[in-house]
């Protein structure tokens, strides 16, 4: 089974480039599928109080990075 190229880890701070009104989010959970070829997901809790889930595999064209989620610079927070 190939190793996933992960973008986010629990505790990372992120924001969405198109949905800035969500505010800053924090990765609260990472889940890996036990099945070969399965997805890796992250749950992010945003300042607007909503939890949203994203695909976390940089080899997937549906990865949260390509969907607009970006890591925040810690020194800017």
C-alpha positions, 0 to 999 in steps of 0.5 A: 500500500502506498503511503499517503502524502498528508497536508494537515496534522491535528493542531494545525491552524488553517483558513480557507482562501474563499471563505474567510468569514469561516475564520481561523480553523484548527484541525481537531481530528485526522482519520485514515481508512484501513482499506487500500486506496481509502481516503484520509480525512481531517476535521477542522473546527472553525471560529464560526462554530462549524466543523468541516471535513476535508480530504487530506491526501496531497496526491488526490485532486480533491485534497483540501489544499487544492480546494483552498485550505491554507496553513496559517503563519503562526507568527501572524495569529 
